[in-house]
Amino acid sequence: MNAQAGETVSITSATIGQFGRYLLSAGKNHFISDQRVAVGGPGEAINAGELLLSSLGSCSLGLIQKTAKEQGIVLREAGSEVSFRRHATDPTQYEWIRIAVRLPGVTAGEAETLVAGFTANCPIYNTLKRGGSVEISWTVS
């Protein structure tokens, strides 16, 4: 699934008969997600917060590789660790989200260029950073 500018992308999710376990579908890809044990879920599969972090990790590395290719920067290896801390007094938000990128074998200037390619182009990162619009609706049929 490669969204182009102006394109609408959707996934579906559904309960599957076990409390706290969900089937998520994105195009032809299907996987299970669980609620955290702390809120009564099974906690065996990836949870919502981890999916958010995973999306940032994937977007960061994809755009870093793309930028390296476009700029002619030799990038043999890259990695990222993405983390958050749940807010101590307001569990409905994160205190922070951090992205630590590892770029062994490139110069500091090249690393800056590569990370800028990510931060300038990742819609997930930029929506979170800017506090983008989120809408919700429901049906009862």
Contacts in CASP RR format, 6 or more apart in sequence:
PFRMAT RR
TARGET T0000
AUTHOR 0000-0000-0000
METHOD contacts of the structure
MODEL  1
MNAQAGETVSITSATIGQFGRYLLSAGKNHFISDQRVAVGGPGEAINAGE
LLLSSLGSCSLGLIQKTAKEQGIVLREAGSEVSFRRHATDPTQYEWIRIA
VRLPGVTAGEAETLVAGFTANCPIYNTLKRGGSVEISWTVS
1 9 0 8 1.000
1 26 0 8 1.000
1 27 0 8 1.000
1 29 0 8 1.000
3 9 0 8 1.000
11 24 0 8 1.000
11 25 0 8 1.000
11 26 0 8 1.000
11 27 0 8 1.000
12 24 0 8 1.000
12 25 0 8 1.000
13 22 0 8 1.000
13 23 0 8 1.000
13 24 0 8 1.000
13 25 0 8 1.000
13 33 0 8 1.000
14 22 0 8 1.000
14 23 0 8 1.000
15 21 0 8 1.000
15 22 0 8 1.000
16 22 0 8 1.000
16 23 0 8 1.000
16 32 0 8 1.000
18 42 0 8 1.000
19 35 0 8 1.000
19 40 0 8 1.000
19 41 0 8 1.000
20 34 0 8 1.000
20 35 0 8 1.000
20 40 0 8 1.000
20 41 0 8 1.000
20 42 0 8 1.000
21 32 0 8 1.000
21 33 0 8 1.000
21 34 0 8 1.000
21 35 0 8 1.000
21 41 0 8 1.000
21 42 0 8 1.000
21 45 0 8 1.000
22 32 0 8 1.000
22 33 0 8 1.000
22 34 0 8 1.000
23 30 0 8 1.000
23 31 0 8 1.000
23 32 0 8 1.000
24 30 0 8 1.000
24 31 0 8 1.000
24 32 0 8 1.000
24 33 0 8 1.000
31 45 0 8 1.000
31 46 0 8 1.000
32 45 0 8 1.000
33 45 0 8 1.000
33 46 0 8 1.000
33 47 0 8 1.000
33 48 0 8 1.000
33 51 0 8 1.000
34 41 0 8 1.000
34 42 0 8 1.000
34 43 0 8 1.000
34 44 0 8 1.000
34 45 0 8 1.000
34 46 0 8 1.000
34 47 0 8 1.000
35 41 0 8 1.000
35 42 0 8 1.000
35 43 0 8 1.000
35 47 0 8 1.000
35 48 0 8 1.000
36 43 0 8 1.000
36 47 0 8 1.000
37 43 0 8 1.000
46 54 0 8 1.000
49 84 0 8 1.000
52 84 0 8 1.000
53 82 0 8 1.000
53 83 0 8 1.000
53 84 0 8 1.000
53 97 0 8 1.000
54 82 0 8 1.000
55 124 0 8 1.000
56 80 0 8 1.000
56 82 0 8 1.000
56 97 0 8 1.000
56 99 0 8 1.000
56 122 0 8 1.000
56 124 0 8 1.000
56 125 0 8 1.000
56 128 0 8 1.000
57 80 0 8 1.000
57 82 0 8 1.000
57 99 0 8 1.000
59 118 0 8 1.000
59 122 0 8 1.000
59 123 0 8 1.000
59 124 0 8 1.000
59 125 0 8 1.000
60 80 0 8 1.000
60 82 0 8 1.000
60 99 0 8 1.000
60 101 0 8 1.000
60 118 0 8 1.000
60 122 0 8 1.000
60 125 0 8 1.000
61 78 0 8 1.000
61 79 0 8 1.000
61 80 0 8 1.000
62 118 0 8 1.000
63 117 0 8 1.000
63 118 0 8 1.000
63 121 0 8 1.000
63 122 0 8 1.000
64 75 0 8 1.000
64 78 0 8 1.000
64 101 0 8 1.000
64 103 0 8 1.000
64 114 0 8 1.000
64 115 0 8 1.000
64 117 0 8 1.000
64 118 0 8 1.000
65 75 0 8 1.000
65 78 0 8 1.000
66 117 0 8 1.000
67 73 0 8 1.000
67 113 0 8 1.000
67 114 0 8 1.000
67 116 0 8 1.000
67 117 0 8 1.000
67 118 0 8 1.000
68 74 0 8 1.000
68 75 0 8 1.000
68 114 0 8 1.000
71 110 0 8 1.000
71 113 0 8 1.000
71 114 0 8 1.000
73 106 0 8 1.000
73 110 0 8 1.000
73 113 0 8 1.000
73 114 0 8 1.000
74 106 0 8 1.000
75 103 0 8 1.000
75 106 0 8 1.000
75 114 0 8 1.000
76 104 0 8 1.000
76 105 0 8 1.000
77 102 0 8 1.000
77 103 0 8 1.000
77 104 0 8 1.000
77 105 0 8 1.000
78 101 0 8 1.000
78 102 0 8 1.000
78 103 0 8 1.000
78 114 0 8 1.000
79 101 0 8 1.000
79 102 0 8 1.000
79 103 0 8 1.000
80 99 0 8 1.000
80 100 0 8 1.000
80 101 0 8 1.000
80 102 0 8 1.000
81 99 0 8 1.000
81 100 0 8 1.000
81 102 0 8 1.000
82 97 0 8 1.000
82 98 0 8 1.000
82 99 0 8 1.000
82 100 0 8 1.000
83 97 0 8 1.000
83 98 0 8 1.000
83 100 0 8 1.000
84 94 0 8 1.000
84 95 0 8 1.000
84 96 0 8 1.000
84 97 0 8 1.000
84 98 0 8 1.000
85 94 0 8 1.000
85 95 0 8 1.000
85 96 0 8 1.000
86 93 0 8 1.000
86 94 0 8 1.000
86 95 0 8 1.000
87 93 0 8 1.000
87 94 0 8 1.000
87 95 0 8 1.000
88 95 0 8 1.000
97 128 0 8 1.000
99 125 0 8 1.000
101 111 0 8 1.000
101 114 0 8 1.000
101 115 0 8 1.000
101 118 0 8 1.000
103 110 0 8 1.000
103 111 0 8 1.000
103 114 0 8 1.000
103 115 0 8 1.000
106 114 0 8 1.000
118 125 0 8 1.000
119 125 0 8 1.000
119 126 0 8 1.000
END
